[in-house]
């Protein structure tokens, strides 16, 4: 039986796989990376819009970026 933290990680990995699938679909609709980037950011604001102020949403996004940058900075052999 998995622990709560293992289940949380499994749930996250399922959501991550779906997000990567969505990005692949978006690439087939628009070759412009800027359009895809902006649409993904809009989705984040839509996810929280009736619960949090826009500034708070931006801080959440920045916090996630601060966590992800070191991971992606290690290079492809480590990821």
N, C-alpha and C positions, 0 to 999 in steps of 0.2 A: 504494500500500500504506500502511496506517495505522501510525503509531508505537505503541509499547506504551502511552504515556499517552493517545493518542486512543482506543485499544481499551478501556482502563480507563474512560474517560469514557463511551464508548458503552455499555459494560456497566452502568455506574452509571445512565445515563439509562433503559435498559430496566428495571432494577430499580425506579427511581423511578416510571415509568409504571405498572408492575404494582402498586406500593404505593398509588398514587392510585386505581387501579381497585378495589383491595381496600377502601379507605376508602369509595368509592361504594357498594359492595356492603354494607358494614357499616351505612351510613346507611339502607339499605332494611330492615335487620333491627331496628335500634334508633334511635329518635329522640333518645335521651339521649347527648349528646356525651361526658359523663363515662364512660359505659360503653365507648364506642369508644376514648377516650384510654387508659383503664386496660388494655383488651385489647391495644392496640398496645404499651404499655409491658411487659406480660406477655410478649408475643411477643419483645421485645428480650432479656429475661432468659432466656427459653427458648432463644433462639439461642445463647447463650453459657454456659448453666448448668453444664455438666460440664467447662468449660475455665477459667472465671474465677470469682473470688469475687464475691458480690453487690455489695460495695462498689466493686470494680473496674468492674463493669458500669455502676454508677451514674456513675462518673467518666467513662466512655466517653460515656454519654448526655449528661452535662453538657458535655463537650467539643464534641460535635456541636451542642448547643444554642447554645453560645458562638459557633460558626461561622455558624449559621443566623440568629440574631437580627439581626445587622447587615444581612444580605441582605434579610430581610423588613421591616426598619425603613425601608428606602429608599422604600417605597411602591409601589403597583401599576404606576405608569408606568415604573419602572426594572426591574421583574422580568419 
